[in-house]
Amino acid sequence: MTRKILKTLTASLVAATIGSAALSLPAAAGGSFSLTYVPTNTEDAQALRTGLALYSLFNGMQNGTITQYGFNNMAGLAQNGAGNLGVIHQEGQGHNGTLTQNGNNNACGIFQFGQNTSANVNQTGNNGTCATIAFGW
């Protein structure tokens, strides 16, 4: 139940700030759909960063974590720098998620649900913020 609340909170946070975002929305192909959100202003970036920090705090995480439910999921998280926060959360089967953070004070979350999605994010530089949500069927 608590995980559902957190998922809803994360999705709501992303949806609430979409209006001023640089949005990447590829066509659904191969039975999947993904949305990547990169805030374009300081307020939206801070809101997303706070949401990711709350998610991490609630789940007892620190600077980086991978949580997987299901089977045949693969994930990797690499951080080089100080103050980075990375989250990969996968539920279902056949997901592939990687997050690489080079620099300082970057925050990113990858959330994948369903089956057979792939998200690979690279953050380079300082103070970057993003979130990717993918659904596969």
N, C-alpha and C positions, 0 to 999 in steps of 0.2 A: 504494500500500500504506500509506504513512504517513498519507494523508488518511483512509483507512478506520479506522486506529487512533485518530486524533483524533476522528472522528465517534463511534466507539464509546465513547471516553473521555468525551466531552461527554454522550452519552446516558446513560452509566452514572452520571455525576455528578448529572444531573438525577433519574434514577430512585432513586438512593440517598438523596436528601433529600426525596422526595415525601411521606413519612409526616407531616411537620410543616409541609407547605406549604399555602398558599392556592392551590388548583388550579382552573383554569378549563378545562372540557372540553366544548366545544359538540358537538352532535350532528353526525355526519358527513352532509354534504349536498353535492350536486354533485360527488361523487367526491373529497372531500378530508377530512382529519382533522388537527386541530391541538391542541397542548397548550401552555399557557402556565403557567410556573412562577414564582411570586413567593415567595421565602423569608419565613417568618414569625418567624425568630429570627436572632440575630447569627451563630451558628456556620454555619448553612446559607447565609446571605448571603455570608459570607466564603469558604466552599467554592466557591460558584458564581462569585464574583468571581475567585478564584484560578484556576479552570478556564478562564474567559474570558481571563484574563491570559496563562496558559500557551499557550492556543490562539493568541493574538495574537503572543506572543513566538516561538513555533515558526514562524509564517508570516511573520515579519519585519515585523509591523505595529506601529503605535504606538497612538494614541488612538482611531482609527476606521478601518474598512476595509469595502470591499464586494468580495466575490469572487463571480464568476458563471461557471458552466460551463453550456453549452447555448446556447439561442437564445430570442429574444423575452422576455427577462427585463428587468424594470425595478426599479431600487432607488434609494433616496435616504437620505442620512444627514446630519442637521443637529445640531450641538452648540453650545450657548451656555453657557459656564461653564468651570470648571477641573477637571482630573482625570477627565473622563468617558471611558469606554471603550465603544465601540459596534462590533458585528460584525454584518454581514449576509452570509450564505453561501447561495448558491442554486445548485442543480444541476438540470438538466432544462430544461423549457421553460415559458414563459408565466407565470412567477412575478412577483409584485409585492410588494416589501417596502420599508417606510419605517421609519426610527427617528429620533425627535426627542428630544433630551436638553436640557432647560433646568434649570440648577442645577449643583451641584458633586458630584464623586465618584460619579456614576451609572455603572452597568455593565449592559449588556444585549446579548444575542445573539439574532439571528433566523436560524434554519437551516431552509431549505425544500428539499424533495426531490420528485422526480417531475415533475408538471406542474400548471399552473393553480392555484396556491395564492396567497393574499394575506394578508400580515401587516403591520399598521401599529401601531406602538407609540409612545406618548408618555410620557416620563419627565419629571416636573416636581418640583422640590424637590432635596433633597440626600441622597446615600448610598442611592439606590434600586438594586435589583438584580433582574434578571429574565432569563428565557430563553423563547423561543417556538420550537417545532419543528413544522413542518407537512409533511404528506405528501399528495400529490395523485395521482390516477390517472385 
